[in-house]
Amino acid sequence: VGIAGSANIGDQCAMFEAIHGSAPKIAGLDKANPSGLLLAAVQMLIHIDQASVAEKIHNAWLATLEEGAHTADIYHD
């Protein structure tokens, strides 16, 4: 759930957000995973016809994960 973005798209407006909650247990501990919010932004960019920008951001996110930068909810030793 921590990496999923969400979109609610209607006839006159759209809203994009991470689907997870606020994670109060890890607030202020530098452990929160920003991926859900980032991927919701990618969805929003696609929705507003900015697919090339969305692709750059999405590819940068994937490259970051491939390089080993991640939060403990994705992987830990």
C-alpha positions as CSV (number, residue, x, y, z in Angstrom):
1,V,0.0,0.0,0.0
2,G,2.9,2.4,0.7
3,I,3.8,2.8,-2.9
4,A,0.4,3.1,-4.5
5,G,-1.0,6.3,-5.9
6,S,-4.7,6.9,-6.3
7,A,-6.9,8.9,-8.7
8,N,-10.5,10.0,-8.4
9,I,-11.5,11.4,-11.8
10,G,-14.9,13.0,-12.4
11,D,-16.5,15.0,-15.2
12,Q,-15.3,18.4,-13.9
13,C,-12.4,17.7,-11.6
14,A,-9.8,15.1,-10.5
15,M,-8.0,14.4,-7.3
16,F,-4.8,12.5,-6.9
17,E,-3.3,11.2,-3.6
18,A,-1.4,8.4,-2.0
19,I,-3.7,5.7,-0.8
20,H,-2.0,5.0,2.5
21,G,-2.7,6.9,5.7
22,S,-0.6,9.4,7.6
23,A,1.6,6.7,9.4
24,P,1.7,8.5,12.7
25,K,3.9,5.8,14.3
26,I,6.8,6.8,12.0
27,A,6.2,10.5,11.8
28,G,9.5,12.5,12.2
29,L,11.7,9.4,12.0
30,D,12.8,9.7,8.4
31,K,11.1,6.4,7.6
32,A,8.1,7.5,5.6
33,N,7.9,6.3,2.0
34,P,7.0,9.2,-0.4
35,S,6.4,6.8,-3.3
36,G,2.6,6.8,-3.1
37,L,2.4,10.6,-3.3
38,L,5.0,10.7,-6.1
39,L,3.2,8.1,-8.2
40,A,-0.1,10.0,-7.7
41,A,1.7,13.0,-9.1
42,V,2.8,10.9,-12.1
43,Q,-0.9,9.9,-12.6
44,M,-1.9,13.6,-12.4
45,L,0.7,14.6,-15.0
46,I,-0.6,12.0,-17.4
47,H,-4.1,13.2,-16.8
48,I,-3.2,16.8,-17.7
49,D,-1.4,15.7,-20.8
50,Q,2.2,16.0,-19.5
51,A,3.1,12.3,-20.2
52,S,6.7,13.1,-21.1
53,V,7.3,14.8,-17.7
54,A,5.5,12.0,-15.9
55,E,7.7,9.5,-17.7
56,K,10.9,11.3,-16.6
57,I,9.8,11.3,-12.9
58,H,8.6,7.7,-13.0
59,N,11.9,6.6,-14.6
60,A,13.9,8.5,-12.0
61,W,11.9,6.9,-9.2
62,L,12.6,3.4,-10.7
63,A,16.3,4.2,-11.1
64,T,16.5,5.3,-7.5
65,L,15.0,2.0,-6.3
66,E,17.3,0.0,-8.7
67,E,20.3,1.8,-7.1
68,G,19.2,0.5,-3.7
69,A,17.7,3.6,-2.1
70,H,14.5,2.6,-0.5
71,T,12.5,2.6,2.8
72,A,12.2,-0.4,5.0
73,D,8.6,-1.1,3.9
74,I,10.0,-2.0,0.5
75,Y,13.1,-4.0,1.6
76,H,15.3,-4.5,4.7
77,D,18.2,-6.8,5.4
